[in-house]
Amino acid sequence: MSSFSQSFSRRSLLRLGLGASAVAGSAALLSACGSGGSSQQSGSQGGSLNGLKSSANPNGYSDDGKNYSGLVEYTHYEGAVNYEQGTVEHPPRNAPKPKVSDALSANTVTGFHEAIAYFAAAMDYLVKTGNTDAFSTGIQLSSKTRSEVDALSASILAGVEKGSWYVNPSASYALSSAQPSIMSDGNLLFKGKYTLDFGTEAVAEGKIQPVVTSASASAEPSEDALVSDAPSPTATAAGPVSQVTVQECDFRGRYHADSKMWELSVAYGATVQGSAAQGGVSSASAAASGSASVPSSAAASAEASATSAAS
């Protein structure tokens, strides 16, 4: 089970009468950040990006002089982008869908970064729509990463069938260093952070409802801490309540010369923003029945800042 799923309070959800299907749907939205290997278990560096082929750098990767640290952005999308947030009539639609660029086929640091950027755009598209089509081309996913993507899609689509969805969710990634590291197997590694923002509203039972979070860091919060009639999240002594969760992650990249595609394996580690970051167990607060729920957080803001390079 993923670290995110472990931090979800299944018992609290059941107390609210949401039922087993709602528990599964709620947890799976966070399981996109599946456990895999922790970002603390990345494997050692195998060499530097000096462009010279060696046992430590068998592919001859070289530093391309660019600074890739910070928010990952993709710039190639299909057709006109006329994104609409969800309403009571429909979930988010016309979300921007990434399209394949020539840079994705390059066996270079630039190509690896482009593959990560494509993945980030495809994840945002998935969180908004439940659609995995963007993962069917452009890049390859390891079997574990693909299974997590498929589980997330199934959860979102199951919620939509029940008439439940987030109004404006988003997913994004930020990288920690200017250039990737080389792992001991000669493949590339970028460390970073994953941000999942549920937005402030969800739809359930035919109406817009606030996404409610708890600022409690207790190991087992009461039902009263999970549900609120307030129209919007409020500040507490612990700080402003947020619907944003940030988690450490690793991108491992392997280039396949036969298909001229990058295979990505995404491993998620510690939660660095949210109640789990403060030693407590994240609870699920019910925005509504179905799959609309969110982990608690008492962090002030989402900050996908750089972390130290892999050792």
N, C-alpha and C positions, 0 to 999 in steps of 0.2 A: 504494500500500500504506500502511496506517495506521502511525503512529509506534509503536504497540504491536506491530504485526506485524513491523515492521522490527527491533524489539529482541528478538524471539523468535529463538532459535538453531535454525534448521531442521536444520543439519548435526548438532548435538548430539542432536536427537531421532532422526534417522536412525541415528546410531551405536548408539543404544539398541535398534534393531530395531523401532521402533514403526511404521515404514512411512509412506507418503505420506498415507493417509487419516487417520492419527493426527495428523500434522503439521497438516493442514488443520483438523481439529477443534479442536486445541489453540489454534492461532492465532486462529481465528474467535471463540472465547470472549472474547478480548481485543479483537477487532476491533469490538466494540460501541462502542469509543472510537475509531472510524475517524478517518482523517486529516482529511478535509475541510479547512477553513481552520484554521490554528493559532489558538489563543485570543489570540495576539499580533497577529493580523491582523483585528481586529474591525470596522474602519471607524471613522471619527471620530464624535464626538457631534454631533448636529444642533441641540441646544437643551436647555433645562431643562424640568423638569416643572412648569410654571407654570399649566397649565390653560387657557392662552390659545392659540387657533389661530394659527399663523404658518407661514412657510415652513420653519422649523426644527422646529416641533411641529404638523404639519398635522392631527393627530387630537385635539389639545387634551388630551393626557395630563397628569394632575396628580398630585403627591405625595399619597398617601392617608394619610400620617402614620404608617404602620406600619413596623416594622423587619423586613425579610425576610432579613437576613443570618443565616448559620448553616445548620444542617441543614434540608433541605426535608422536610416531613412532609405526608402526605395522610391525611384522616380518614374518607373515604367508601369503604366496601368492600361487596361483595356477600355477603349471607347471613352465616351464622356462620363465624367464623374458627377452624378446627380444624387448624392447620398441623402437619404431621408432617415431621420431618427424614427424609432418605433412610436406607434400611437396605440390607442385602444383597438383600432381596426386592424393594425398589421405590425409585425416586428420590423426592425430596421431593414431597409431595402436599398437597392442600388448602391451597395457598399463598393468601394474601390477594389477591383480585383487585379492583382499583379499579372503582368505578362512577361514572357521570357525575353531577356536581353542577350546580346552577343557576349557580354562580359561573363555570363554564367558558365560559359564553356572553356574559360581560360584556366590553365593549371598554374595559377600564380596567386600571390597574396590578394591581388585585386579581385580575382575570380572567387576566392574563398569569401572575401567580405561581401561580394555581390550575392553569393549564395545565402549568406546569413541575412542580408537585407531582404532578399526574396522571401525567405522563411518568415521573417518578422511581419512582412506585409500579408503573407498568406494566413498567418495566425490571427492578425487583426480582422481579416476577412471572415475567417472561421468563427471567431467570437461574435461577430455581428450577425452572421447568417446561418451558421451551422453547416456550411458548405465546405467540402474538402477538395473541390475540383482543382484549386490552385496548387495542391500538392501532387497532382498527377503528372506534372511536367516541370521542366526547368531544373529541378534538383531531385535527388533521391534521399530517402529517410531510412535510418536504421530501423530494424524491425520493431524495436521497443518504442522508439519515437513515433513511428507510424501507428502503433497500437494505441498510444496515448491520444494522438490526433483523432483517430476514429472513435475512441470512447467519448471524447469531448463533443464531437459532432453528434453522436447518438443522443447524448444528454440534452443538448440544445434543441434538437429536433423533437425530442419527446416532450420537452417543455412547451414548444410551439403548438404541438398537437393538443395539449391540455389548455391552451390559451394563455400561457405564461411566458414572458420574456423580459429581458432588460431593455430599457428604452434606448440607451446609448452606451453600451459596453465598449471597451477598447483594450488591446494588448500591444505592448511595445517592449523593445529591448534596447539596452545600452551596453557598450563595450568598455572594458576597463583600461585598455592599453592602446597605444598608438599602432602597434604591430602585434601579430600573433606570436605565440611561442611554438617551437617545434617539439613535439612529444618524442618519447624514446623510440616509437615505432616509425618516426619520420613524417607523421601526419601533423596537421596544424591544429592549434588550440587557441581560441579566444575565450577569456573569462569575461563575465558581465553580470547584468541584472535584468530580471524579467519583471515587468509591471503589469498587473491586471487591475483595471479600473472598471468597476461595475456600473459607474454612473450613479446618479442620485435617485432615479425612479425606475420602477418596474411595473409591468402590467399583469394583473391577475383578476379573475372574476369580473372581467369586463370593465375594469377601471384602473386608472393610474394610482399607484401607491408608492410612498417613499421607500427607498431602500434603507432599512433601519439597521444601525450598528450599535454595538455595545462597547462602552469604554472600559468595561470591567476586565481586569486581568486575572480574575479568580479562576481556579482550575475547573470549577463546575458552576457557572453562573446560573442564577435562578431564571425562571420563565419571565419574571418582571424585567430582567435586564435584556431580554431578547426582543421584546415587542414594545413599541411606543406609538402613541397617537399623535406625536408631534409631526407637523407638516414637513419638517426637514431636520437633518442631523443637527445636534446642538453641541456646543463646546462644554467640556467638563474640566475638572481640576487636572485631569491627566492631559488635557490638550484638546484641540478640535477633533471631532470624530471624522473619520475618512472612510470612503469605500474602496480605498486603494491598498493593494497588497504588493509588496516588492520582495523578490526572492533571488538569491544568487543562482547563477547558472553557468554552464560551460558549453561552448560550441566546439565539437571535435569534427574536423573535416578530413575526408579521404577522397582523393580524386580518382575517378575511373577513366582510364585512357580510352577504353573501348567505346563507352557511351559519351565521353567528353562531358561528364556531369560530376558535380560534387555530391558526395553522400554525407549527410549531416547526422550526427548523434548529439542530442541535446540532453544534458543531465542537469538536474536541479538540486540545489543545496538548501542552506539555511534561509528562513524567512527573516529579512532584515527590517521590514516595516510591517506593522500590524501587532496585535496583542502578543503573538508568539515571540516577537522580538523583545518583549518586555518580561519574558519569563512565564507568561500565562498561556493558557490553552485557548485558541480562538474558538469562539462560539458561533453558531449559525443563527442569524436573526431572520425571521420570516418576513419578507416583504409581502408575500402572498402565498397562496397554495401553489402547487406545481413546483417548478425548478427555480423560482426567483428567491434567492437567498444570498447572503453575503457574510464573510467572516468579519469578526469584530476588529476594530483598530482604534488606537488612541494616538496614532502618530499625527504630526501636524501637517505634513505634506508628502507627496510622492517625489522622491529624488533618486533617479537612476544614476548615481554618481559612480565614478570609476573606482575599482578595487585594485589591489596589488596584482602584479603579473604572476602567472603560474610559476611555481618554483620547480 
